Amino acid sequence: MSRLLLTVDEGRGSLAAVRALRAAGHQPVVGLWRSDTYAGRSRAIAGSLHLPDPQLDPEGHGQAIRLAAEREGFAAVLPGTEPSLHALADHPIALPPGCVLGLDSPAALARATDKQLLHRLAREAGLNVLPQVVREGTALLDGGVDLDFPVVVKPVRSVEGAGGGRLEVVKVRSAATPAEMRAAVAEAPERLWLVQPLVEGTLEAVCGVAWRGEMVCAVHQESPRIWPPGQGTSSFARTTRPDREQEAAVGALLATIGWSGIFGLQFLRVDGRSYVIDLNPRVYGSMALAIAAGHNLPAIWVELLLGRRPAVSPYRVGTSYRMLEEDLRAVAREWRIGHRVEALQALIPRRRTVHPELSLRDPRPLLAPLHRRRGRLASARATGERKRPTA
C-alpha cells in the first residue's frame, strides 16, 4: 500500500478520488485548508494535514507539502485542485527521494490552462470550437466591440495571479446585455477576456488520464441535466459509447499540450455538433462516474507516477451519476417549463447509478453541507452584529 498526499477542495470530485485510491489499496492522506470538505470526513482517508490556502499563500502551501513529504514518507504528492497545481508550478519544491510530484511540467500546465490557446489547439486537432472574441477589459468597457448578446465572458485562465503574490480564481459569467458584460469585466479591466456566444445545448465530456501527452484511457459522458441551469455542473450524467474520431482528436490535443495526469475536456452539443468549451487538468466534479464505470482515474494516475503501466479495460456504457438534491431541482424545473414526460422519466430509479456523497460504508461526508451552511449562518450573524448600531 502506497501512502499518498492528495490536496483536496470542498467538491465531490475530491471525495471520489480518496475513495478510489483507497479501493485500489492506497492510503490517501488529504491536504486541506478548509474544514467543510467532503473528502476530509471520509473513512477512506488515512489522515489529514492542514495546509496554507494555495490562493492566499502559494509559496507556503508548497513548503508545507515539502515538509509533510519529508516527515510522512509519501510515495507521491497529488495536486488535486487547480490552485494547488499553480502554487506548486509557480513555487517549485524539492521532494525527498522516493516521493514523486503529480505535476510533470509547469509549461504543460500553462498550456493546459490557457483558454485562448485551447481554442486554437482544439481547432487544429480537428475539434469544433465556438466563435470567440479576445479583448482587453478596457475595450469591452468602452463599448468598442460589436457583439451579439447573450454571451459568455471567460478569463484567459481560471486561476490568475493577484496582488501580494496570491492567486485568484476567476469565474466564467454569462451576460444578456452590454451592461452585464461590463459588470463582468469591471473588476479586472486590465485582463484579457474571451467572449463567446451563449448557446443552449447538452454538456458532454471526454475524461481520463494522459501520460506525457499520450492518452492512457478515456471515458465519454453526457449530462442531460445540469444545475444551476445555463452554466451549472452535471446533476445527472451517464457514460456513452466512445466516439473514436472525437477521441483521436482529443488525443492529438493532449499530445500537443504534453499533459500528464487526470483531464476532463468539456463539450457543448448543439444541433448535433460538439464544441469544445473547457479543459480541466485536475480532479473534476463528476469523476465518480468514470470510476463507477470501471476507470479508476486516480489509481491509474498513481500507477503511472510510480513507474508502472496500468492495465485498462473498456469502461461500462450506460453507468449513471446523480447528485440527488441538485438533480431534484433540475427535474422540478423541467416540470415547470412543460417538459412533463422528461421529468417523470427522470424520477424512475436507474440501475448502476452512483451518487457522489452517498455510501453506506462511508456516511460522514453527508455532514459536510450541514457544516458549510452552519458556517454561512454564523458568518451572516457576525456581519449583522457588526452592522447593528450601538447606543
N, C-alpha and C positions, 0 to 999 in steps of 0.2 A: 504494500500500500504506500503510495506516494503522498507526502504531506505537502499541500499546496496553499498558496495565498491567493485569493480572488478578491479584488476590490469590487464592491457592490454599491448599488444605489437603492432607492426605495421601490423600484419597479419589480414586476412579476418575473421578468427575464432573469434577474439575479437569483431569484428563488429556484427557478427551473434549472439554472446552472449548478447550484450547490447540490440539489437533489440528484442531478445527472452524474456529477462527479462522484458522489457517494455510491450511487448504484454501480458505477464502474470500478469500485474498490478503492477509491482515493479517500484521503482525509482532508476535506476543504476547510481552511480557516478563512473567515471573511474579514476583510479590511473595510471598515465603515466609518463614517463621520456624522451619521445621524442615528437617532435611537428608534426610528419608526419604520425600519426596513423589514420586508417580508423575510429576506434571507437570514437576517440576524436572529430571528426567532425559530429557525428551522432546526429540527432534530438531526438533520443531515450534516450540520457543521461540526467540526472538531474543535471549535473555539472561535473567538472574535478578537480583533485588535482595533482600538480606536486610533484612527489616522487623522492628521490635519486635512481639512477640506481642500481638495485639489484646486478648486476655484479661488479660494481665499489665500492659500499658501501653497502654490505648486511645488516650490523647492522643498519646503518642509514635508510635504506629502511624500516626495521621493526619498528623502533622507530617513524618514520614519520606516519606510518599506525596507531600505537597506539595512538598518539596524535590526529590524524584525527578522530579516532573512539570515543575518549573522547569528542571531540568538536562537532561532527556532529550527534552523536546518531545513528550510523548504527546498523541495526539488524544483519548483517553478513558481514564479510570480506571474499572475494572470491579470492584467489590467482589464476589468470588465466594463468600464464606463469610458465615455469619450473624454471627459475632463481628466480622468486618471491617465489615459493614453497620452494626452497632450502634455500633462505635467511631467511625465517621465521622458517624453520626447524632447521637451524644452530644457529639462534639467537632468541629463543622463546620470545614472548611478552605477557604481561598480558592485555587482552582487558577488557573494562568496563563491569559491569553486564548488561545482556541483549543483548550482542553482541557476536556472535559465529564465530569461525575461520574455514574456509573450508579446514582444514588440520587436519585430525583425529589423525594421528600418524606419527612422524618423522621416526620411524622404518619401517612403511609400505611404506613411500616414498622411503626410502633407498632400500627396496626390489623391489619396482616397477620400479626403475630407474637403476637397476643393470642388464646390458645386458648379462653378463656371467651367472648370476643366472636365468634370464629369459629363457635362452637356456635349462637349466636343469629342471626348474619347468614346462615349456611348454611340454617337452618330458614326464615328469612324469604324466602330466594331460591327456596324450593321443593325443597331437597335434604333427604334423610333424615339424621337425627342420632341417635346413641345416647343413652339417658338419662344424665344427668350430675348429680352432687352436687358442690357447691363449698363447701369448708370450710377454715378455718384449720387449720394443722397441730396446734395445741394441742387443738382439738376432736377431731381424729382420734386423737390420743394418749390423750385421756381416755376414749375409747370411747363418746362420747355420740352417735354416728351409727350408725343401724341400716342395715347393708349386707348384700347377698347376695354371697358370695365364689364364685369368684375375681373380682378386679377389676384394673383398670389405674389406676395413680396417675400423674398428669401435673402438671407445673408449669404455671402460667398462661402463662409464657414459657420457651422453651428456653434463652434467654440472659438471665440476670438480673444485676443489679448486685451486686457483692460489696464487702467492706471494702477500704479503701485506694484506691477509685476503679477497682478491677479489675472484670472481667466473669467470670461463671461459667456454664459450660454445664451445665444440669440435665437429667438423663436421665429418660426415661419408664421406669417399673418396673411389673412385674406383682406381684400379691400373692395367694397362695392362702389365706392365713389372716389374722386380725386382727394377729397378731404380725408378719408380713411387711409388712403395711401400715404399722404403727407404725415399723418399721425404715426404711421408705422415706422417711418424712417427718421422722424424728427429727433429721436433720442441719440442717433448716431449719424448725422448728415455727412460726416467725412468718409464714411464707409462706402464701398461698392455694394450695390443691391441688384439682385436678379428679379426681374418682373416677368411672370408668365401668365397666360390666360387661366382663369379659374374655370375648369370644366368638370362636369359630373361624370363619374364612371365607377368601375369596380376596382378596388385595391387588389393588387396581385404582388407576389414576391417570388424571387428565387433566392433561397438561403442555403448556406452551407459553410464549408471550410476550404480555404485556399492555402497553399504552401509554396512560398516563393514564386507566386504568380500562377501556379498550377491549381486548377480546381480539383480538389480531392473528392468532394461529394456535394450534391445539390438536391434540395427539396423544393418542389414547385407548390405554391399555395395561392388560394384566392380568399378574399374576405367579403362575402356578400353583405355583411353588416358591420359598420364601424360606429363608434361613439366617442365624442360627440359627432353629430353629422357634419359632413363637409371636410373637416381636417382632423378627425379623431384617429384612434387606433383600432385595431381589429377587436370587435366584441365577439364575432363569430367568424371562424375561418376553417378551411379544410384543405387537405392536400389534394392535388390534381395530377393528372398524368403528365409526365415530363414532355415539354416541347423541345425536341432535340436541336432544332435550328436555333431557337432562342437561347438554349443552354450553351451552344457552341459560341454564340456571340457574347454571352456573359463571360465565358471562359477567356475569350480574346480580350475583353475589357480588363479582367483581373490580371491577365498576363502583362498588359501594358502598364498597369498600376504597380505590379510586383507585390501584391498584397499577400501577407501570411497571417492567418487567423480566421476567426468567425466573420462572416459577412451576411448582410441581408440587402439585396438590391430590390428596391420597390418600383412597381409599375402602376400605371392607371390605365385600365382597359376602357376605351371609348370607341363605340361603333365598330367593335371587332378588332381594333388595333391596340397594342400595348405600348405605352410611352414610359420611358424611364423618368422617375421623379426624384429619387434619392438613393444614396448608398450609405448603409450603416455598417461601419467596420468595427463591430463590437457585439457584445451580448445584446440582443434585441428583445422587444417586449413579448412577442408570441413564440419564443423559442421552444416552449413546452410542446408545441405542435410537432416540430421536426423530431424532437426526442421521442414523443409518443409514437410517431410513425416509423421509428427504427433507426434514426440517425442521431446518435448521442454526440452532438456537436462539441460540447466542452471536452468530453473524453477523447474524441478524435484529435482535437487541437493539442491536448496534453501529450498524446502518443507521439505526435509529430515533433513537439518541442523536446521530448526526451529521446529523440533519435530513432524512434520505431515507426514502422509503416503500418498503419491500422488497416484491418480488413473491413471493407464497407460493402454491405449488402443493399439491394434495392429497397427503397422505402415503401411503406404501405399507402396506397392511394385510397382516399375516402376517410382517412382519420380526421376527426374534427377537434376544434378548440373553441371553448366558450368561456368568456368572462361573465358570470351569471348576472350580477347586478347591472352591469353596463348593457348586456345584451337584452335584458328585460326592458330597459328603457328604449333601446333601439327597436325592439318588437312593438312596444306601445306606440312609438312614433309611426311605424309602418301602418298600424291600425288607424291612427288619427288621420293620416293623409290618404286613406282609402284603399290601402293595399291589404284588404282583409284576408284574402286567401293566403297570401305570403305570410302574414302574421300568424295565422292559425297553424300553417305548416311548420313555422319556426318553433312552435311550442311542443312539437312532437319529440319525445326523447330519442336520441340517436346513440347507437352503439359506437364503441371506440371513440368516445369523446373525452378529452382531457380538460379539466377545469384547473387553471393555473394555481389557485390557492388551496383548493380542497384536497385533503388527503387524510384518510382515517389514521394512517401511521404517523402523520406529521401535521397535527391540527393547529399548533400555536401560531403559525403565520396569519391565520384568520384574525388574530387580535391586532395586527399592525394598523389597519384602517381606524380602529377604535382609538388607538394611541394617537394617531395622526389628528383625528377630529378633536380629541381632548386637548391636544396641543394648540390647535387653532382657536378653540374656545377660550383657553387660558390666555392666549395672546390678545384676542379681542377684548377680554375682560380687563387685561392690564392696560390696553390702549384706552379703553373707556374711562378707567380710573385716572389716567394721566390727564385726560381732557376735562375731567369734572372740575368745575370752578370751586375754589376754596374761599372761605369767608375772610 
